[in-house]
Amino acid sequence: EIVLSQSPGTLSLSPGERVTLSCRASQSVSSNYLAWYQQKPGQAPRLLIYGASSRAPGIPDRFSGSGSGTDFTLTISRLEPEDFAVYYCQQSGTSPPWTFGQGTKVELK
Amino acid sequence: EVQLVESGGGLVQPGGSLRLSCAASGFIFSNYVMNWVRQAPGKGLEWISYISSGTSTIYYADSVKGRFTISRDNAKNSLYLEMNSLRDEDTAVYFCARRGEFLLRHQYYFGMDVWGQGTTVTVSS
């Protein structure tokens, strides 16, 4: 099983700041199969990034993804008030289980 | 509008059973792989089951294998999760999610691009 470790656990930030979230895999993940999701309280997750670096339809360009192998990053170039949420990375490689990271909470400072 | 709507959650005693449903609309359901993902109270997301578009391939997480059964009825645009021998640790919000397929640079990329609102399962005596 591929374990995804996200860091930090919580980030306390202000609107307008730049955010960098990390996702580290216990073994190499094909970039085809690395995705990022945003979840707000009481809501379903929303797909932000697929293929490690491609934005899903309708996602603002302040969100970007990068990385390969075992190290992946989600960057929010300039935090908007609606971006305060929990962010999860997920791998869906060639065989299950398809694991999620434990999440990073981005909270208002 | 592309939509998934779950139903069937509720309160059940340990050892009991429950059947969740997920109704799809606004897209060609039979073309898509579907998944169930759950979230225990205050916890992160856990993938629990996958079913291919034609039902030929099914996978389960170890935590539910042998107790849960995923199925689908493409004629009814519906996905199901039969849950037996329920345990306290199965208490969670259960989401159905479509696996989106994105063709980019001659390769396919994947992500769960459509989610239902979730249905709550509480296992307690």
Interface residues (C-beta under 8 A of the other chain):
Chain A: N32 Y33 A35 Y37 Q39 Q43 A44 P45 R46 L47 I49 Y50 G51 S54 A56 P57 Y88 Q90 S92 P96 P97 W98 T99 F100 G101 Q102 G103
Chain B: N35 V37 G44 L45 E46 W47 Y50 Y59 Y60 A61 D62 F95 A97 R99 G100 F102 L104 Q107 Y108 Y109 F110 G111 M112 D113 W115 G116 Q117 G118
